[in-house]
Amino acid sequence: MKKNNMGHGVKKLITKKRVLVAATAVVVSSIAVFATMAQLSGISNDKENPFAPMTITDIQIEEPSGTDYVMDENDTVTTKQVMVDNPDGESKKPVFIRVKVVPSVKNAQGAFTDGQVEIDQSATQINEDWVYEDGYYYYKKVVMPGQRTTELFKESTVKLICDLQEGQTVDLAVIADSVQAISNKPGEKETITTSFAKEAWGFDSFETTVPQS
């Protein structure tokens, strides 16, 4: 059994009901209603790259903490942060943001297969700027151009309950939506509004106070 720098044993995730902890940084560029997705894979072998990012449309996966992981004695893996950035630009607008994380299982050949995997919502803690409702994580504050959300998961972790066999992979589909948060009708002063997000998502617990840079 390999050892990590903390002296913990490096294990293989091959038994039932073990907890995998995974996270990533997500960057979204959007003006109006926009959805984008990135797929991330967590492999159940020793010291493998837990994330093989695939970028679709304008989403960008950041890996500031590297790509290797080790599993500690509690069968958890702590990796990277989950944040969403609204990049600056001449035509960019303030937005509201939500995130969905969908786990699934792949076999050793990389094909999706039957297997038990779900986010352990009771054990996964989110920061106070976020709220979980109906399968989505909503960021309550306006994200101005050039700003980003705070970190979604406390301690940079999301916990999954997994039922994996040798060689199987936990695949996380990370989906981010953004909706314009400003009303800019011709002849009217631009103001922050939650009406577009409420219409698009049916969610209206956002804050309209513009955060400081």
C-alpha positions in Angstrom: 0.0 0.0 0.0 1.4 3.4 -0.9 1.7 6.2 1.6 1.0 9.9 1.1 2.9 12.7 2.6 0.8 12.6 5.8 1.6 9.0 6.4 -1.9 7.8 5.5 -2.4 4.7 3.4 -3.4 5.1 -0.2 -6.4 2.8 -0.9 -8.4 1.7 -3.9 -12.1 2.7 -3.9 -13.5 -0.8 -4.5 -15.9 -1.4 -1.7 -19.4 -0.1 -1.2 -20.6 3.1 0.6 -17.2 4.8 0.6 -17.1 8.6 0.4 -15.3 10.3 -2.4 -14.6 14.0 -2.1 -14.2 16.0 -5.3 -14.3 19.6 -6.4 -13.3 21.9 -9.3 -13.1 25.5 -10.3 -15.6 26.5 -13.0 -15.5 29.7 -15.2 -18.6 30.9 -16.9 -18.9 33.7 -19.5 -22.4 34.8 -20.2 -24.8 37.7 -20.7 -28.3 36.3 -20.9 -29.7 32.8 -20.0 -26.8 30.4 -20.6 -26.0 26.8 -19.8 -22.8 25.0 -20.2 -21.3 21.7 -19.0 -18.0 20.1 -18.1 -17.3 16.5 -17.5 -14.9 15.4 -14.8 -13.7 11.9 -14.0 -12.5 10.6 -10.7 -10.7 7.3 -11.1 -10.9 4.6 -8.4 -7.2 3.6 -8.6 -4.1 4.8 -6.7 -2.7 8.3 -7.5 -4.6 8.6 -10.8 -5.7 12.0 -12.2 -9.2 12.5 -10.7 -10.2 15.0 -13.3 -9.9 14.7 -17.0 -11.6 18.0 -18.0 -13.5 18.4 -21.3 -14.5 21.9 -22.2 -17.8 22.6 -23.9 -18.8 26.0 -25.2 -17.3 28.8 -23.0 -16.7 26.9 -19.8 -13.1 26.5 -18.5 -11.9 24.1 -15.9 -9.2 25.3 -13.6 -6.9 23.0 -11.6 -4.8 25.3 -9.4 -4.0 22.5 -6.9 -2.8 20.0 -9.4 -4.3 16.7 -10.6 -3.0 13.9 -8.3 -4.9 12.7 -5.3 -4.5 10.2 -2.5 -7.2 8.6 -0.4 -6.8 9.0 3.3 -7.8 6.6 6.1 -11.4 7.9 6.0 -11.7 7.0 2.3 -12.0 10.7 1.3 -10.2 12.7 -1.4 -9.9 16.4 -1.1 -9.1 18.2 -4.3 -10.0 21.7 -5.6 -12.4 24.6 -5.2 -15.7 25.1 -6.9 -16.2 28.8 -8.0 -17.8 30.4 -11.0 -16.3 33.5 -12.6 -18.1 36.2 -14.7 -15.1 37.4 -16.8 -14.8 41.1 -17.5 -15.4 42.4 -21.0 -16.9 45.4 -22.9 -20.3 43.8 -23.4 -20.5 41.8 -20.1 -23.4 42.2 -17.7 -24.1 41.3 -14.1 -25.5 37.8 -13.7 -27.1 35.4 -11.3 -25.6 31.9 -11.3 -26.6 28.4 -10.4 -24.6 25.1 -10.5 -25.7 21.5 -10.8 -23.4 18.6 -10.1 -24.5 15.2 -11.6 -22.5 12.1 -10.7 -22.5 8.8 -12.6 -20.4 5.7 -13.0 -18.2 4.6 -16.0 -16.6 1.2 -16.5 -13.0 0.5 -17.1 -13.5 1.1 -20.9 -14.9 4.6 -20.2 -18.5 3.8 -21.0 -21.4 4.8 -18.7 -22.6 1.8 -16.7 -25.0 1.0 -13.8 -23.7 1.8 -10.4 -24.7 3.6 -7.2 -23.3 7.1 -6.8 -24.9 10.1 -5.4 -24.0 13.4 -3.6 -24.3 13.0 0.1 -26.2 16.2 0.8 -26.3 15.7 4.5 -22.5 15.5 4.7 -21.7 18.1 2.0 -21.6 21.6 3.4 -22.0 24.7 1.3 -21.0 28.2 2.1 -23.5 30.8 3.2 -23.6 32.7 -0.1 -25.1 29.5 -1.7 -28.4 27.7 -1.2 -29.4 24.2 -2.4 -32.9 23.8 -3.8 -34.4 21.2 -6.2 -31.1 19.7 -7.3 -29.3 23.1 -7.9 -26.9 25.2 -6.0 -27.9 28.9 -6.3 -25.5 31.7 -5.7 -27.5 34.3 -3.9 -25.5 37.4 -4.8 -25.1 39.3 -8.1 -21.8 38.5 -9.9 -20.5 41.6 -11.6 -18.2 41.5 -14.7 -14.7 40.7 -13.5 -15.9 39.1 -10.3 -16.5 35.5 -9.2 -18.6 33.7 -6.7 -17.3 32.6 -3.4 -16.4 29.0 -3.0 -19.4 26.7 -3.2 -18.3 23.8 -0.9 -16.9 24.3 2.5 -13.4 23.0 2.9 -13.3 22.6 -0.9 -15.1 19.2 -0.8 -18.2 17.5 -2.0 -18.9 14.1 -0.7 -20.2 11.2 -2.8 -21.7 7.9 -1.7 -20.2 5.4 -4.1 -20.7 1.8 -5.0 -17.7 1.1 -7.3 -16.0 -2.0 -8.6 -12.3 -2.3 -9.5 -11.4 0.0 -12.4 -14.7 1.9 -12.4 -14.8 5.7 -12.5 -16.9 8.4 -10.8 -17.9 10.9 -13.5 -19.2 14.3 -12.4 -21.1 16.4 -14.9 -20.8 20.0 -13.7 -23.5 22.3 -15.3 -23.5 26.0 -14.8 -26.3 28.4 -15.7 -26.2 32.2 -15.7 -29.0 34.7 -16.1 -28.7 38.5 -16.8 -29.3 40.4 -13.5 -29.8 43.9 -14.9 -32.8 45.6 -16.5 -31.7 47.8 -19.3 -34.8 48.8 -21.2 -34.3 51.7 -23.7 -34.6 55.1 -22.0 -34.5 53.6 -18.5 -31.6 53.5 -16.0 -30.0 50.2 -15.5 -31.0 48.5 -12.3 -30.4 45.1 -10.7 -33.4 42.8 -11.0 -34.2 39.2 -10.1 -37.1 39.0 -12.5 -35.2 37.3 -15.3 -33.8 34.6 -12.9 -37.2 34.1 -11.4 -38.8 33.6 -14.8 -36.1 31.3 -16.0 -35.5 29.2 -12.9 -38.5 29.7 -10.6 -36.2 30.8 -7.8 -36.3 34.3 -6.2 -34.1 34.2 -3.1 -31.4 36.4 -4.7 -29.9 39.5 -3.2 -30.0 42.7 -5.3 -27.2 44.6 -3.4 -24.2 45.0 -5.6 -21.1 43.4 -3.9 -18.0 45.4 -3.5 -15.0 44.6 -5.7 
